[in-house]
Amino acid sequence: MFYVTGLPRSSTAWWANLLTVHNHYCYHEPSLDFDGFERDIYIKRRLYEGVGISDSALCTYYKDIVRSGEPMLIIIREPSEVRDSLNRLFDFDCTDAVERMVEMVQSIDHDNIRLYKYENLSDLNKIQEACEF
């Protein structure tokens, strides 16, 4: 398994689409009925070389599913940009929610993490490095 996470509005949907190619399948924000989801992952692993999850909420449940050594890409986006994007989307002040989400993402404790800057989405070499990870 592989994982992609970060703050909301940090391109996790884009990464899920990018990483669902050839012999890889990446869920975006899967429904986490763990019994059904484990069965679905089992089936996908029989069909694909790599199976992953790209979800900005991963920081809330990663301890339940991520195993030691599995790669986790964390997209780093400036919190003020995330807040402004969410404020425009929902038409109310999301400052407190973004601050809590920043704390949750920063608290991720895993042994195989690579950080990726949101600003590098236009750099093909950086994208390729992240995909190879």
N, C-alpha and C positions, 0 to 999 in steps of 0.2 A: 504494500500500500504506500501511497504518497499523499501529502497533504499540502494545501495552500490556505493561508488565512491572513488576516489583517483587519484593519478597521473597515466598517461599511463604506461603500463608495470608493473602494481601493482596487477595483477591477477583478474581484474574485470570479465573477461571471465570465469575464473575458478570458481569464486563465483556464477556467473549466472548459471553455470552447477550444482554446488553443491546445490543451492537453488531451482532448478527445480526438485522437488522430491515429491512423494506422492500427497498431495493435495495443493501443491504450484507451482507457475509458475513465473519464473524470466526472463524478457527480458534482452538481452545484446545489448547495443547500439541501441535502437529502432529508427526507422525512426520517426521523430517527426512532422508529419503532424497532428497537434493536433486534428482536427476534426475526422479524421480516427482513430487516436490513442485512443482518448477518447471512441469511439465506440468499439474498440478492447478490451480495458480494461474493459468496461462494460460487454462484453461477457465473458471474462476470469474470472471476479469476480463471475459470475453465475456458473462457472465450478470448480473454485478453492477456497480454504479457504484463501490463501494468494497470492497476486500478487505483483511483484516488478520489479524494474529496477536496473540493474548494468551497470554503464556507467562512464568512466573516464571523459567524457564531461559534466556530470550532473551539475558541478559547474557553467556551462554557462546558464542553463535553469531551475534550481531547483525551483526558485521563482515562475515560471509559473505553476508548478504541485504539489509540495510538500506541504502538509497541516500540520498545527500545530499538534504535537503529533506523527506523523508518524515516525517510526524509520529509522535512516540513519546511516549506518556503513561507516566510512571513513578509508580506508586502508592507513596506513602511511608507505611509503618506502623512503629510503634515496635518496634525489634528485640526488646525484652524480651517484647512481646506475641506476636511471631512465635515466639520460643523457647518460651514457655509453651504455645502452641497445639500446636507440634510435639512437645513433651515429652509432652503429654496424648495426642496421636494415636499416637505411636510408643512411648511408655512407656520412654524413656531420655533422657539429657541431650543436647540438641542445641545446646548453647551454642557449641561450636567451629564447627560447620557454619554456624550463623546468622552468626557473626562473619565467616567467609569469604565468605558470600553477600552480606553488607552491603558488604564491600570490592569485590566484583565489580559490584554494582549501582552503587556510587559511582564506579566506574572507567569507566562508560559515557561514551563521547566521541562525541557526535552534535550536529549543527547545528540540530535542530528538536525540542527536548524541552520538555515541560510537566510540572511536578510536580503531583501530586494527593494530598492527605492522605486517608488511609484513613478518618479520623474524619468526613469530609464525605460519606460514603455515604448519609447521611440528609438531605442538603441538596439538594433538587431543582434549585435554581438552579446549584449547583456541578457537579452531574452533567450538566446541560444544557450548561454551558460546556465541560466536558471532552469531551462528545460532539461539539460543534461544532468543537473543535480537531481 
